[in-house]
């Protein structure tokens, strides 16, 4: 009887400990590469840097909310002109864990254009300073804290104030560390 009780207590502590590790706040850093394009503009993709910090809260083994603050180099290149924008993106994501460490992510991302140039000419005044996108992606976090994040941002807002058909499409690959 005592052995059975001891076994139940040990199993309960183990399950409770494992469950407690799956809940709560986390934070970290991430950095990587963007492959960005402005749709309908006739430019090729532009490779740029992305990186920043994130915070998340795991409500259960299968659901978490997260928010990032990311610098994002975006734009497009062609043989005649190069568009480069410097953005501060703040994706707010729902994370659905499909397996331990593997999450499907989607949400809404407000973005703030901090600067824009076509070739070396500033065009920030002609850009919408606030944009919105829907990020969709996958991430994997190892038990040691190392993480990989892949996502595509579907632009909902126009890049330029006077033209309504140019939107950002950004594919990002990032690595980071969750503390």
N, C-alpha and C positions, 0 to 999 in steps of 0.2 A: 504494500500500500504506500509506504514512504517512498519507494523507488518510483512508483507511478506519479505521485504528487511532485517529486523532484523533477521528473521528466517533463511534466506539464508546465512547471514554473520555468524551467530552462528554455523550453520551446516558446513559451509566451514572451520571455525576455528577448529571445533571438528575433522573433517576428516583430515585436514592438520596436526594437533597435533598428531593424532593417526598414521598417515603415517610417520611423522618425527621420532617417537619412533621406527619404524620398520627399519630405515636406520641408517648407521653410524658404527663407531668403537666400539668394546667391547673387554674386556679382563677378565681374571679370573684365577682361580686355580681349579685343580681337582686331585683326588686321588682315588685309588681303588685297585682291585685285578685282576691279570692275571691268567689264566689257560693256560699254555703254553705246547707245545709238539713239539719235533723235528720229522718230518715225516720220515718214513722208518728206524728209528734207533732202534726200538724195546724197547723204554722206555715209561713209563707211563707219564701222564701229571704232570707238576710241578706247584704248586701254588706259586705266587710271588706278590710283591708289584709293583704298577705303580703309577706315580704321576708327576705333573709338572704344567706348566702354558700354557695359550693359548691366542691368539688374533684372532679376527674375524672382518670382514667388511660385513655388510648387504647392498647389492645393492638395494634390494627391499623386499617386503613382502615374496617373494618366493625363493630368491637366496642369498647366502652368500659364501664367501671364508674364510677358517680358517686355522691356523697353530698352532700346539702344539709343545712344547718341553717337552718330557716326559722321566723320568727314567723308565726303564722296566726290571724287573727281569724275565728272561726266562730260558729255558732249558728243562730237562726231568729227571725223576727218574725211577730207577728199583732196584731190589734187589742186583745187583752187583755193579752198579756205578750210580753216580748222576752227571749230567751235569748242571752247573749253569753259565749263562752268565749275565753280567751287560751291558745293552744297553742304549744308548741315542737315542731315536726315535723322528723324526720330521715329523709327518704326515701333509701333505698339502691337504686339503679337500674341495671339492665342497659340499655345504649344500643346499639341496632342501627341502623347508618347505612345508609339506603336509597339515598341519593345524597350527594354532597359537601355537607356542612353539615346535612343533614336526617336526624334520628334519631327512631326509635320508641323510647319509654322505658317500662319497667315494672319493678316490684320490690315491695319491702315497706317500709312506713313506720311505725316506732314514733312515737308522739306523746305528749307530756307536757302535761297540763292544768295550767297555771300559775294560772288563776283562772277562776271562772264566776259569772255573775249571772243571775237572772231579775228583770227590771226593775232595781231597785237593790239587791236582796237577794242577798247572797253565798250561793251554793249549791255551792261548791267541794267541801265535805265529802261531798256526795251524789253527786259525779261520780267515775267511775273515773279515777284519776290517770294511768294508762298505757293508751293505746289503740293499735290497729293498723289499718292501711288498706293497700289495694293501689292505688298510683297507676299510671295508664295515660295516656300522652300522646305529643305530638310536640314537637320543638324544631328550630329552625333557627338555625345560627350562621354569620354572614357572615365572610369572610376577615379583615375588620378587627377582629373580636372582638364586635361587636354580636350579641345573641341574642334570640330570642323563644321562649317556652316556654308550651305550653298542655297542661293535664292535668286529669284527673278522678280524685278519690280515692274509692275504694269502701270505706266503713267496714266493718271486720270486728268491731269491739268495740262494746259498749254504751256509750253516753254516761254513763248513770246507773247507780249500783250496784244499786239496788232494782228497776229496770225493764229487761227484756231485749229490748225491741223497738225501741229508739231508737238509731239509728246515724247517723254523719256521712256526708254526701255533699257533696263540695266540688269545684267547678269553678274552676280558677285560670288566669289569664292573666298572664304575667310578661314583662318585658323586662330585659335585663341586659348585662353586659360580661364576656367571658372574656379573661383575661390570659395 
